[in-house]
Amino acid sequence: MAGERVSGKTVSEQTVSEQTVSGKAAVVVANTRAWFVRRTPVFWLTLSVLSCVGLFLTWFWGAWSGGLDVAETCALLKGQKYDDAYRAEHWREPSRVFPLHNKCNASYDLVPAWVNPMLVLLAFLAVAGLIAAVWATAVRLRRLWQRRRPTSAA
């Protein structure tokens, strides 16, 4: 390839490497697009449903991470001082749906740090899976309609 004459011009090493990189990028993009197109609506709907199940389980884990007796959980299991004044001042925090917090004091949260980011990620996956399922269904129906539509004879 390098040093060959193509239509009267010599192909340089840099041009060959640029063509190789752009060719590989095009192949990656084409393969990624083909992967998404080949997926059925059932695949995307299953992804969405499983994300919703994971979302519920993660939320349940975070919501009940303090147990029934938060003061006891803080003192006995986590070794943290339970601050009743802080809890009285921030009484709405433990009852919020999102973001989940259940603090022993101003500096220690019983809800693991991974719970809230995981809730966001799983919610995004659930919505994206649902959108992809609708899109894949529309594409399949359009293709089916185009195949069955009679063609006009010229």
Helices and strands as residue ranges (DSSP letters): E 5-6, E 9-10, H 13-38, H 41-63, H 70-72, I 73-77, H 84-89, G 93-95, E 103-105, E 108-109, H 115-148
